[in-house]
Amino acid sequence: SACEKGGKWEEALMLFSTMAQERLECNAITLNATVSACEKGGEWAKALVVFGLMAHNMFESSAITYSAAISACEKGGAWEKVLQPFSEMTRSKGELVTIVFSATISACEKGCRW
C-alpha cells in the first residue's frame, strides 16, 4: 500500500518477489497491494501477471483485485486485456460487481470498443 501511494511499483514487485523467495506468507492483501501499485505505475502487463498468481495460488479475489487489474489495462491503453480479469470474475464469482462492470465499460469506451 505504501509503495502504491508513493508510486513505487518496482519496489512493490521486489518486496513481493522477496516474500516468495523467503517463503513468507503472501495473501490476498499482499497481492492486491502489488496489483494496485502496478496499476498506479501504469504497468498493466505486470499487474496482470500478479493478478494471475491469485488464481494460481488460490487466493480469494475481491472487487478491489479485479478493479485494479482492469484499471491498469485501461490506463495502459490495453482495453482488450480487460477481458481477462473480467472473464475470470464472471467465471469464478458468477456475478458482476458494479465497480468492476463500470471499470470494464470505461476501458472499452476509452479504446473505442463500445
Buried (B, 14 or more C-beta within 10 A) or exposed (E): EEBBEEEBBBEBBEBBEEBEEEEEEBEBEBBBBBBBBBBBBBBBEBBBBBBBBBEEEEBEBBBBBBBBBBBBBBBBEBBEBBBBBBEBBBEEBEEBBEEBBEBBBBBBEBBEEE
